[in-house]
Amino acid sequence: MIVRSLAALAVVLMLSAGPAAAQTLEDPDAAVVEDLIVRARLPGPAWWKVTDGDSTVYILGAPDGQLPPGMTWDHAVLENRLKGAHTLIDGVSLAAGLGDVPALVKLRKQLRTETPMEANLPADLRARFVSARERAGRPASRYAEWIPLVAGARLASDTGRGWTSVEPQIRKSAKKAKAKVRSTRYEAVPAVQRVLANLTPAVQHQCLGAILDDLEAGDAPARRAAEGWARGDVAAAISAPRKFDRCLLLLSGGVELRKRALNDQTAAIANALNTPGHAVAVVPLRRLLAEDGVIAALKARGLKVTGPGEG
């Protein structure tokens, strides 16, 4: 239970960016490069290609969210590009080991509340939360012991049960193709400690409200975005509601974490070009396409980047 609870919070942290105070938010992933909003010519999701001499890295723009139950996508281009690839450059994640268990126990206590969570919410936010959990068929007791941020994340997970990430499918294909998987992992405990040290009730309420905004929008917008991603329609793929993502800008330490992840993924792609042949990389679409995103950073290094509309 400790690991699962903190793992959920770690996922939240990896999307975060910004200071811990209620304010107008700057969203570094909101502005994307318009010239990159294209439709893929090949079947399936959109790809980009980075070249340097006799080396190539193919970049798959991953969906920013999960795929709905029962949805499939065309793996043909992925599997073809993994053939003979020396590396799959995977994403960035937070990790904790056995030595972190004592710290995790202490952090878990900070995720708990002594009084029922709903009782401490402002009246309007409480009414919205109750309505959302009743639509999900969940009792108040499931969330009563958690702070609002964690309760909201759990409710979002409960509501989206059955939605799946594409990353495990991609790693499975890489293993089959015998490509070495390179992942970047950061220590979870320091990141979570920093967030919790600056997590105010105002920030939590703002984040919970954002979660409820996205839940109240229903599944249809996220489903349309997932379907757009699967057919290589980049504009549709980045159209899903993301108020919760923007709220995560409130969490402390996020700006540094986002920049670190972006720089590390960019460096991993550039370094792969030092090896003759080809590699495959997976980067979330908004991190890839942002005005200060991975593609912009690769071009700033003088590398040639070809988009999905260019073949």
C-alpha positions, 0 to 999 in steps of 0.5 A: 500500500505504501509503494502504490500510494506513493507511486501514484503521487510520483506520477503526479510529480513527473507532470508537475512544474512550478511554485507552490502558491495559488496564482495564475499559472505559467504552463510550459507545455501549453504553447506548441510549435504550430509547424509541428501540428501535422498528420502522419503519412504512415499508418499509426501514431506520428513519428519524427526522425533525427539524423546525424551522418550515418546515425538515426533516432526515430522518435515516437510521440507518445500520448500524454494520457492513457488509452481507453479500454479496448482501443488498439493501435497500429504497431507496424511502424514501431515494430519495423523501426525496432528491428535492428535498433541498438536502443529504445530510449524510454521515458523518465520515471521516479523510483524507490528501493528497499532502502527508501522504505523508512522514508516512505513510511514517514511520507505515507503518514503525511498523505493521511488526514486525521479527520474525514477528508470531505468534512474539511473541504469548502462546501462547493468543492465538497459537493462536487467531490461527492457527486463525482465519487457517487458517479464512480460508485465509490463510498466516502470511506475510500478517500476519507483518510487521504489528503485532498490531492491524493484523494483526488488522484485516487478518484481519477484513477478509479474513474479511469479504471481500464485505461492503459499506458502504451509504454509497457506495450512499447517495451514489450516490442523492444524486448522482442526485437532485442533492443536495449531499453534505456530508462532514466530514473530519479529518486522519488523520495527527495521529490516527494519530500519537497512537494509535501513540505510546501503543500498548502490547503489552497494548493490542494483545493485548487488541484482537486478542483482541477481534477474534478473539472477534467472528470466532469468533462467526461471520457469523450474528449480524452477518448477523441484525443487517444483516437487522434493519436492512434491515427497520427492526427497530432492536433487531435492528440493534444486536444484532451482536457488538461486542467489537472496537468496545469494545476500540477504546476503548483507543486514545488520543485516541478520546474526543475524536474521538468527541465531535468527530464527534458534535458536528459531525454534530449541528451539521450537522443543526441548521444544515441546518434554517436552510435552508427545505425539507428535507435528508437525514442519515446517522448510524450507529445507535449514535451516533444512539441513545446516551444522549449521542448525536445524537438526545439532542443535537438534543433538547437544542437544543430541536428536535423529533425524530420517531421511525420508530414515529411515522410 
